[in-house]
Amino acid sequence: MIDPTSATQIQEPSLSADSPMSKVWYALRRWPILPLVIIALLVIAGLFAPLLAPSDPLKQELSLRNAPPIWYGEYWSEQDEFEAGSRLLGADHVGRDVLSRVIHGARISLQILAVSLTTGVLIGTSLGLMAGYVGGLVEELIMRVVDVWLSLPFILVALVCVVVFGGSLILVMILLAMFTWPSFVRFVRAEVLSLKERDYVALARVAGASTTRIIMRHILPGVMNTVIVITTLRVGQLILTEATLSFVGAGIPAPTPAWGVIISEGRSYVTTAWWTTFFPGLAIFLMVMSLNFLGDWMRDRFDPRLRQL
């Protein structure tokens, strides 16, 4: 008869917990390394776009219109005036460098996010704190305004604003800020309704602390984790919204090298010059995917009810 204890000893060798591969796999599972690397590369490209871009993103060279990427050797062998590396990702329908336009598109996306997201976070968090702590008529008024605003078709509002005021970068920032703040109001208000019933808030109220002090010193730190998580999740949505507005003509006007504008200009050449839309679309995909992964990780990290790390 076979000893059952010996059967358990005859196993295939498994990956040791102390091996380098297991440590790398553990780090990749525990920390959002890959999303952070992608985000860092796109942020660096945006911040140092004038230094990293190989050429002017608005410079037109009709002799290179719809020129394919540099690895298309058959095409470039026939170009006597070609400078090595100047069209790494190809050119668009008027000969503008796709790589330079994608890099400068990251710069424009960072500008839009810095202004619109900061404004939306400040307005939404402030109104959420006020609605949750004060309550009563103030809460009712704020939440009804939020409900009315969320019921408006955002794309239609953006199209009307573009027709009335004209398309510009500033208008896109304002529209995205107005699109961002309602979600912060709802989440922050829900957190405040729970926090204001805690014992330490009641003790601060009994001790004579003012409403402003209680909100800033005792309640605001308790909702910051929620604000941070919502911010990371909203960044990806803002990038997609800006690209959508630019694609339908309600966003940043051409020839500004925004990712949505580049895709909109190249959609007529998808079958003959796919690179003019593929690479800006890839940049949007990588940025949004990385930010969503980062937001999910931060939610699991900060929320004790969902903590898996």
N, C-alpha and C positions, 0 to 999 in steps of 0.2 A: 504493500500500500504506500502511496506517495504521501510523504509528510506535507500537510497543508502549509506549514511554516516555511518549507523550502520553496514552495511555489511563489510566495510573495517576494522571495529574495532574487528570483530570476526575472529581472525586468530590464527593459532597454535603458541605457544611460540617458538621463534627463539633463536639462540645462541647469548647471549649478547656480545657486543664488548669488554666489560671489564672482561669477564670471563677468567679464566686461560686457558681453551682449545682454545679459540679464539686467545689469545696472543701467545700460542705455535704454532698454525697453521700459524699465521701471521709471526712469526720468521722463521718457516721452509720454507715459501714461499719467504721471503725477503732475507734470508741469506742461503748459501749452507752449512748448519750445518752437515747434514748426510755425504755428500762427504768429508768434512774436517775431520770428525771423522774417517772415513775409511782410508783416506790418512795418518792421524796422527798415527793411529795404525800400518799401514804397515811401515811407516818411523821409528817409534820407534822399531819395530821388526827388521828392517834392521840395525839400528845403534847399537842396543844392542843384536845382534844375539848370540854371544858367551855366554851371561848371560841368555838369555831367552830360548835358545834351550835345551831341556831335555837331549840330548846326542850328540855325535859326528856325524855329517851328513854323514861321510864316513865310520863309523864303521859298519861292516857286522856281522850279526848273522844268520847263515844259518838255525838254529833251528826255527827261527821266520820268515822265508821267506813267503811273501804274507800274513802275519798275519793281520787279520781284525782290525778295530778300537776297542777301549776298550769297547764300549757298546755291542759288540758281546759276551755276557756273557758265552754262551755255549762253545766257543772256549777257552776263558781264564781260565775257571774252570778246564780245563785239563792241563794247563801249570803250573807245580810246581815251575819253576824257574822264573816266571814272576814277575817283579817289578812294583808295581802300578804306573800308569801314564807314564811309559816309552814309550808306544806305543799308545798314545792318538788317533792319526789318522791312526794307522796301520803301516805296514812295506811294503817295496817293495820286488822285486823278489830275492834280496840277503839279506834281513833282515835289511835294513837300515831304520831308523825312518823317516817316511814321514813328520811329524810335524817339526822336526829339519831341514830337507832339504828344506821345504817350507820357514821357517824363514831365513835360510841362502840364499835362492834364492832371498828374498827381499833385502838382503844386497848386493848381486851382481848386482841386478837391479839398486840400488841407485848408486853404483860405476859407472856403465855404463852411467846412466843418467847424473851424475855430470860432467863427462869428455866429453862425446860426445855432450851433449846438450849445455854446456858452449862453447865448441869450435865452434859448428855450429852457435850459436847465435852471437858470436863475429865476425866470418868470414862473415856470411850473412848480419849482420847489417852494418858492415864496407863497404862491397861492395855495398850494397843498398844505403847508404849515398853518396858514391862516384859516383855511376851511376846516381842518381837522381839530385845531385847538379852540378856536373861537366858537364854532358851531352856530346854530340858530339861523337867523336870516342871512348872515354873511356866507355860511356854508351853502345854504340853498341857492343863493344868487350865483356863487362861483360855480357850483356843480351844474346848474342849468345852463350857464354860458358854455361850459365844457361840452355838455350834451349837444347844444345847438351847433357848436363849431365842428364837432366830430360828425355831425349829420350832413355837413356841406360837402359836395363833391370837389375834392382838392384840385384835380386837374382842370375842371371847369373854372374854378376861381382863379387859377394861375393863368389860364388862357385869357380870361377877361382882363386881368391886371396887365398882361403883356399888351393887349390891344389898347388899353387906356393909357398906360404909362410908358410903353415901349420896353423891349427886352434889354436887360443889363445884369451885370454881376451883382450889384447891390439889391436889385429887385429879387433875384433868386435867393439871396441870403435872407431877406425879410420874409419871403414866402416859406422857406424851410424852417425859419424860427417859429413862425406862426403854426406850422405843421407839427412842431416838436413838443410844445409845452403842454398840451392837454394830457398826454399819457403820464407825465410826471405828476400832475395834479392828482390824478386818481390814485396812483400808487403811494405817493407821499401821504395823502389824506388818510388812506387806510392804515398806514403805519402809525400815524399820529393818534388816531382814534384808540389804538391799543396802548401806545406809550403814555398817553396823558392820564391813564388810570393806574399807572404804577405807583408804588409807595414812595419812591424817591421824588417823584414830581409832586405828590401830595405834601410831602415834608417841606419841599422848597416853597410851595404855596403858603403853608402855615408859617414858615419862617419869614414871610413878608417879601419874597422875591417878586419882582415885577414880571408882567407877562412877557416882555421882550427878553428878560434874562432867562426865564424858564424855557422859552422856545430856543434861544441861541445856545444855552449852556447845557440843557438837560434833554431836550427833544431832538434838536438837529443832529447831534452826534449819533443818535440811535437810528436815524433814517439815512445816514450817509452811505451805508452799505447798499441799501436799495437803490439810491440815486446812482451810485457807481455802476451797478449791474445794468440798470436801465440805460444808462449812457452808452455803455459798450454795445448793447443790443441795438440801440437807436442809430448808432453811427452807420452801420451797414445799411439800414433802411434809408437814411439820408442820402447816402451815395447812390443807391438805386433810384431814389426819387429825383435827385438832381440829374442823373443820366436820362431818366424818362422824360423829364421836362425839356431837356436839351434835344432829345431825339424827336419829340413832337413839335419842336419849334417854340415852346413856351419858356425856355430856359436861357442859357447863355447864348448870345448871338454869335454866328459864324463871322470871321474865321478863327475865333478864340479857340485854342487847342484844349477844350474840355473833352472828357472821354465820351460823353453822350453826343457832343457835336461831331466828333470824329466818326463815330458809328453812323450817325445820320447822314453825313456827307458820303460815306463809302457804301451805303446800302445798295446803291444803284450799280455797284461794280462787284458785288459779292461773287458772281460766277466767273469773273475775269481777273479780279484782284482781291482775293479773299483776305489777304493780309491787312488791308486797310481797315477792316472791321474786326478781324479775329484778335489782334493784339490788344487794342483798347478794351474789347470785351473780356479778354483773359485777365487784364488788370482789374477790371471791375469784379470779376468772379473771385479772384484770389483775395482782394481786399475785403469783400463782403463775407466770404467764407471764413477767413481768418478772424475777423471781428466777431462773427457769430460763435465760432468755437471759443474765443476768448471770453465772450459774454456768458456762455454756458458754463465754462470753467469757473468764472468768478461767482456765478450764482450758486454752484455746488460748493464752492469754497466758503462763502460768507453766510449762506442760509443754513442754520443747523438742522432744519427739517429735511433738507435735500443733500446734506453733506455726504459725499461718497469718497472724499480724498483724505 
